[in-house]
């Protein structure tokens, strides 16, 4: 793509891959997104713990961005360790909620589910399990139903 020109000392928005590349070559300083702040992340974590449903995350790629930025530019992010912990706590809460929802979904033999406010990474963590569980449930249901060729005998 066509990027630049870059002026020294002036912040500019660039794709994450370019920002990390420039940071690795010590050509820039990364500025974290606004939501990557301890107070905001504490609010998000607390809200997630309070609600039964999934809350809207500040970015659909919050986990991926946090991992990348903290791995390659933690020196540019204030309170990086606290941020890492808060994002992990939020992730754990959301995944636990997702597992409970999936368990309830399977137990109640539902046929569809609404996955509001989940990120793709969260869906992918349980996607395989859920599709396999639904496949097994389908097989069990079809085996439990009497076949058309079997006849009952009256005594």
CNS distance restraints for C-alpha pairs under 8 A (distance, minus, plus):
assign (resid   3 and name CA) (resid  14 and name CA) 7.96 0.50 0.50
assign (resid   6 and name CA) (resid  10 and name CA) 7.89 0.50 0.50
assign (resid   6 and name CA) (resid  12 and name CA) 7.64 0.50 0.50
assign (resid  14 and name CA) (resid  18 and name CA) 6.47 0.50 0.50
assign (resid  14 and name CA) (resid  19 and name CA) 6.31 0.50 0.50
assign (resid  15 and name CA) (resid  19 and name CA) 6.36 0.50 0.50
assign (resid  16 and name CA) (resid  20 and name CA) 6.13 0.50 0.50
assign (resid  17 and name CA) (resid  21 and name CA) 6.15 0.50 0.50
assign (resid  18 and name CA) (resid  22 and name CA) 6.05 0.50 0.50
assign (resid  19 and name CA) (resid  23 and name CA) 6.04 0.50 0.50
assign (resid  19 and name CA) (resid  28 and name CA) 7.63 0.50 0.50
assign (resid  19 and name CA) (resid  30 and name CA) 6.92 0.50 0.50
assign (resid  20 and name CA) (resid  24 and name CA) 6.06 0.50 0.50
assign (resid  20 and name CA) (resid  69 and name CA) 7.75 0.50 0.50
assign (resid  20 and name CA) (resid  72 and name CA) 6.66 0.50 0.50
assign (resid  20 and name CA) (resid  73 and name CA) 7.71 0.50 0.50
assign (resid  21 and name CA) (resid  25 and name CA) 6.42 0.50 0.50
assign (resid  22 and name CA) (resid  26 and name CA) 6.17 0.50 0.50
assign (resid  22 and name CA) (resid  27 and name CA) 5.08 0.50 0.50
assign (resid  22 and name CA) (resid  28 and name CA) 5.82 0.50 0.50
assign (resid  23 and name CA) (resid  27 and name CA) 5.71 0.50 0.50
assign (resid  23 and name CA) (resid  28 and name CA) 5.24 0.50 0.50
assign (resid  23 and name CA) (resid  29 and name CA) 6.35 0.50 0.50
assign (resid  23 and name CA) (resid  30 and name CA) 7.09 0.50 0.50
assign (resid  23 and name CA) (resid  72 and name CA) 7.49 0.50 0.50
assign (resid  23 and name CA) (resid  73 and name CA) 7.15 0.50 0.50
assign (resid  24 and name CA) (resid  72 and name CA) 7.21 0.50 0.50
assign (resid  29 and name CA) (resid  76 and name CA) 6.54 0.50 0.50
assign (resid  30 and name CA) (resid  73 and name CA) 6.74 0.50 0.50
assign (resid  30 and name CA) (resid  76 and name CA) 6.00 0.50 0.50
assign (resid  30 and name CA) (resid  77 and name CA) 7.97 0.50 0.50
assign (resid  31 and name CA) (resid  76 and name CA) 6.85 0.50 0.50
assign (resid  31 and name CA) (resid  77 and name CA) 7.34 0.50 0.50
assign (resid  32 and name CA) (resid  36 and name CA) 6.18 0.50 0.50
assign (resid  32 and name CA) (resid  69 and name CA) 7.63 0.50 0.50
assign (resid  32 and name CA) (resid  76 and name CA) 7.76 0.50 0.50
assign (resid  32 and name CA) (resid  77 and name CA) 6.40 0.50 0.50
assign (resid  35 and name CA) (resid  40 and name CA) 6.05 0.50 0.50
assign (resid  35 and name CA) (resid  41 and name CA) 6.93 0.50 0.50
assign (resid  35 and name CA) (resid  58 and name CA) 6.37 0.50 0.50
assign (resid  36 and name CA) (resid  40 and name CA) 7.23 0.50 0.50
assign (resid  36 and name CA) (resid  41 and name CA) 6.78 0.50 0.50
assign (resid  36 and name CA) (resid  66 and name CA) 7.91 0.50 0.50
assign (resid  36 and name CA) (resid  83 and name CA) 7.02 0.50 0.50
assign (resid  37 and name CA) (resid  41 and name CA) 6.02 0.50 0.50
assign (resid  37 and name CA) (resid  83 and name CA) 6.99 0.50 0.50
assign (resid  38 and name CA) (resid  42 and name CA) 6.05 0.50 0.50
assign (resid  38 and name CA) (resid  79 and name CA) 7.36 0.50 0.50
assign (resid  38 and name CA) (resid  82 and name CA) 6.80 0.50 0.50
assign (resid  38 and name CA) (resid  83 and name CA) 5.84 0.50 0.50
assign (resid  38 and name CA) (resid  86 and name CA) 7.60 0.50 0.50
assign (resid  39 and name CA) (resid  43 and name CA) 6.36 0.50 0.50
assign (resid  40 and name CA) (resid  44 and name CA) 6.29 0.50 0.50
assign (resid  41 and name CA) (resid  45 and name CA) 6.04 0.50 0.50
assign (resid  41 and name CA) (resid  83 and name CA) 7.29 0.50 0.50
assign (resid  41 and name CA) (resid  86 and name CA) 6.24 0.50 0.50
assign (resid  41 and name CA) (resid  87 and name CA) 7.05 0.50 0.50
assign (resid  42 and name CA) (resid  46 and name CA) 6.06 0.50 0.50
assign (resid  42 and name CA) (resid  86 and name CA) 6.59 0.50 0.50
assign (resid  43 and name CA) (resid  47 and name CA) 6.00 0.50 0.50
assign (resid  44 and name CA) (resid  48 and name CA) 6.07 0.50 0.50
assign (resid  44 and name CA) (resid  57 and name CA) 7.62 0.50 0.50
assign (resid  44 and name CA) (resid  90 and name CA) 7.50 0.50 0.50
assign (resid  45 and name CA) (resid  49 and name CA) 6.27 0.50 0.50
assign (resid  45 and name CA) (resid  86 and name CA) 6.91 0.50 0.50
assign (resid  45 and name CA) (resid  87 and name CA) 7.75 0.50 0.50
assign (resid  45 and name CA) (resid  89 and name CA) 6.98 0.50 0.50
assign (resid  45 and name CA) (resid  90 and name CA) 4.99 0.50 0.50
assign (resid  46 and name CA) (resid  50 and name CA) 6.23 0.50 0.50
assign (resid  47 and name CA) (resid  51 and name CA) 6.20 0.50 0.50
assign (resid  47 and name CA) (resid  55 and name CA) 7.36 0.50 0.50
assign (resid  48 and name CA) (resid  52 and name CA) 7.92 0.50 0.50
assign (resid  48 and name CA) (resid  54 and name CA) 6.71 0.50 0.50
assign (resid  48 and name CA) (resid  55 and name CA) 5.97 0.50 0.50
assign (resid  48 and name CA) (resid  90 and name CA) 7.00 0.50 0.50
assign (resid  48 and name CA) (resid  93 and name CA) 7.13 0.50 0.50
assign (resid  48 and name CA) (resid  94 and name CA) 7.28 0.50 0.50
assign (resid  49 and name CA) (resid  93 and name CA) 6.64 0.50 0.50
assign (resid  51 and name CA) (resid  55 and name CA) 7.32 0.50 0.50
assign (resid  52 and name CA) (resid  97 and name CA) 7.89 0.50 0.50
assign (resid  54 and name CA) (resid  94 and name CA) 7.08 0.50 0.50
assign (resid  54 and name CA) (resid  97 and name CA) 7.93 0.50 0.50
assign (resid  54 and name CA) (resid 116 and name CA) 6.86 0.50 0.50
assign (resid  54 and name CA) (resid 117 and name CA) 5.80 0.50 0.50
assign (resid  54 and name CA) (resid 118 and name CA) 6.87 0.50 0.50
assign (resid  55 and name CA) (resid 117 and name CA) 6.04 0.50 0.50
assign (resid  56 and name CA) (resid 117 and name CA) 5.04 0.50 0.50
assign (resid  56 and name CA) (resid 118 and name CA) 7.73 0.50 0.50
assign (resid  57 and name CA) (resid  62 and name CA) 7.33 0.50 0.50
assign (resid  57 and name CA) (resid 117 and name CA) 7.04 0.50 0.50
assign (resid  58 and name CA) (resid  62 and name CA) 6.92 0.50 0.50
assign (resid  60 and name CA) (resid 118 and name CA) 7.96 0.50 0.50
assign (resid  60 and name CA) (resid 119 and name CA) 5.35 0.50 0.50
assign (resid  60 and name CA) (resid 120 and name CA) 7.54 0.50 0.50
assign (resid  61 and name CA) (resid  65 and name CA) 5.95 0.50 0.50
assign (resid  61 and name CA) (resid 119 and name CA) 6.97 0.50 0.50
assign (resid  61 and name CA) (resid 121 and name CA) 7.91 0.50 0.50
assign (resid  62 and name CA) (resid  66 and name CA) 5.99 0.50 0.50
assign (resid  63 and name CA) (resid  67 and name CA) 6.18 0.50 0.50
assign (resid  63 and name CA) (resid  87 and name CA) 7.19 0.50 0.50
assign (resid  63 and name CA) (resid  91 and name CA) 7.75 0.50 0.50
assign (resid  64 and name CA) (resid  68 and name CA) 6.19 0.50 0.50
assign (resid  65 and name CA) (resid  69 and name CA) 5.92 0.50 0.50
assign (resid  66 and name CA) (resid  70 and name CA) 5.84 0.50 0.50
assign (resid  66 and name CA) (resid  84 and name CA) 7.32 0.50 0.50
assign (resid  66 and name CA) (resid  87 and name CA) 7.67 0.50 0.50
assign (resid  67 and name CA) (resid  71 and name CA) 5.93 0.50 0.50
assign (resid  68 and name CA) (resid  72 and name CA) 6.12 0.50 0.50
assign (resid  68 and name CA) (resid  73 and name CA) 7.96 0.50 0.50
assign (resid  69 and name CA) (resid  73 and name CA) 5.20 0.50 0.50
assign (resid  69 and name CA) (resid  74 and name CA) 6.49 0.50 0.50
assign (resid  70 and name CA) (resid  74 and name CA) 4.46 0.50 0.50
assign (resid  70 and name CA) (resid  77 and name CA) 7.54 0.50 0.50
assign (resid  70 and name CA) (resid  80 and name CA) 6.71 0.50 0.50
assign (resid  70 and name CA) (resid  84 and name CA) 7.53 0.50 0.50
assign (resid  73 and name CA) (resid  77 and name CA) 6.87 0.50 0.50
assign (resid  74 and name CA) (resid  78 and name CA) 7.81 0.50 0.50
assign (resid  74 and name CA) (resid  80 and name CA) 5.84 0.50 0.50
assign (resid  75 and name CA) (resid  80 and name CA) 7.84 0.50 0.50
assign (resid  79 and name CA) (resid  83 and name CA) 6.32 0.50 0.50
assign (resid  80 and name CA) (resid  84 and name CA) 6.13 0.50 0.50
assign (resid  81 and name CA) (resid  85 and name CA) 6.28 0.50 0.50
assign (resid  82 and name CA) (resid  86 and name CA) 6.13 0.50 0.50
assign (resid  83 and name CA) (resid  87 and name CA) 6.10 0.50 0.50
assign (resid  84 and name CA) (resid  88 and name CA) 6.13 0.50 0.50
assign (resid  85 and name CA) (resid  89 and name CA) 6.06 0.50 0.50
assign (resid  86 and name CA) (resid  90 and name CA) 6.16 0.50 0.50
assign (resid  87 and name CA) (resid  91 and name CA) 6.04 0.50 0.50
assign (resid  88 and name CA) (resid  92 and name CA) 6.05 0.50 0.50
assign (resid  89 and name CA) (resid  93 and name CA) 6.18 0.50 0.50
assign (resid  90 and name CA) (resid  94 and name CA) 6.19 0.50 0.50
assign (resid  91 and name CA) (resid  95 and name CA) 6.08 0.50 0.50
assign (resid  92 and name CA) (resid  96 and name CA) 6.05 0.50 0.50
assign (resid  93 and name CA) (resid  97 and name CA) 6.21 0.50 0.50
assign (resid  94 and name CA) (resid  98 and name CA) 6.09 0.50 0.50
assign (resid  95 and name CA) (resid  99 and name CA) 6.13 0.50 0.50
assign (resid  95 and name CA) (resid 122 and name CA) 6.92 0.50 0.50
assign (resid  96 and name CA) (resid 100 and name CA) 6.24 0.50 0.50
assign (resid  97 and name CA) (resid 101 and name CA) 6.08 0.50 0.50
assign (resid  98 and name CA) (resid 102 and name CA) 6.06 0.50 0.50
assign (resid  98 and name CA) (resid 126 and name CA) 7.80 0.50 0.50
assign (resid  99 and name CA) (resid 103 and name CA) 6.04 0.50 0.50
assign (resid  99 and name CA) (resid 126 and name CA) 7.50 0.50 0.50
assign (resid 100 and name CA) (resid 104 and name CA) 6.10 0.50 0.50
assign (resid 101 and name CA) (resid 105 and name CA) 5.95 0.50 0.50
assign (resid 102 and name CA) (resid 106 and name CA) 6.17 0.50 0.50
assign (resid 102 and name CA) (resid 130 and name CA) 6.86 0.50 0.50
assign (resid 103 and name CA) (resid 107 and name CA) 6.08 0.50 0.50
assign (resid 104 and name CA) (resid 108 and name CA) 5.97 0.50 0.50
assign (resid 105 and name CA) (resid 109 and name CA) 6.15 0.50 0.50
assign (resid 105 and name CA) (resid 110 and name CA) 5.51 0.50 0.50
assign (resid 105 and name CA) (resid 113 and name CA) 7.61 0.50 0.50
assign (resid 106 and name CA) (resid 110 and name CA) 6.52 0.50 0.50
assign (resid 106 and name CA) (resid 133 and name CA) 7.36 0.50 0.50
assign (resid 106 and name CA) (resid 134 and name CA) 7.24 0.50 0.50
assign (resid 118 and name CA) (resid 122 and name CA) 6.24 0.50 0.50
assign (resid 118 and name CA) (resid 123 and name CA) 6.64 0.50 0.50
assign (resid 119 and name CA) (resid 123 and name CA) 6.37 0.50 0.50
assign (resid 120 and name CA) (resid 124 and name CA) 6.07 0.50 0.50
assign (resid 121 and name CA) (resid 125 and name CA) 6.37 0.50 0.50
assign (resid 122 and name CA) (resid 126 and name CA) 7.13 0.50 0.50
assign (resid 123 and name CA) (resid 127 and name CA) 5.68 0.50 0.50
assign (resid 124 and name CA) (resid 128 and name CA) 7.24 0.50 0.50
assign (resid 126 and name CA) (resid 130 and name CA) 6.01 0.50 0.50
assign (resid 127 and name CA) (resid 131 and name CA) 6.12 0.50 0.50
assign (resid 128 and name CA) (resid 132 and name CA) 6.11 0.50 0.50
assign (resid 129 and name CA) (resid 133 and name CA) 6.05 0.50 0.50
assign (resid 130 and name CA) (resid 134 and name CA) 6.13 0.50 0.50
assign (resid 131 and name CA) (resid 135 and name CA) 6.11 0.50 0.50
assign (resid 132 and name CA) (resid 136 and name CA) 6.20 0.50 0.50
assign (resid 133 and name CA) (resid 137 and name CA) 6.13 0.50 0.50
assign (resid 134 and name CA) (resid 138 and name CA) 6.12 0.50 0.50
assign (resid 135 and name CA) (resid 139 and name CA) 6.35 0.50 0.50
assign (resid 136 and name CA) (resid 140 and name CA) 6.15 0.50 0.50
assign (resid 137 and name CA) (resid 141 and name CA) 6.06 0.50 0.50
assign (resid 138 and name CA) (resid 142 and name CA) 6.19 0.50 0.50
assign (resid 139 and name CA) (resid 143 and name CA) 6.17 0.50 0.50
assign (resid 140 and name CA) (resid 144 and name CA) 6.14 0.50 0.50
assign (resid 141 and name CA) (resid 145 and name CA) 6.37 0.50 0.50
assign (resid 146 and name CA) (resid 150 and name CA) 7.04 0.50 0.50
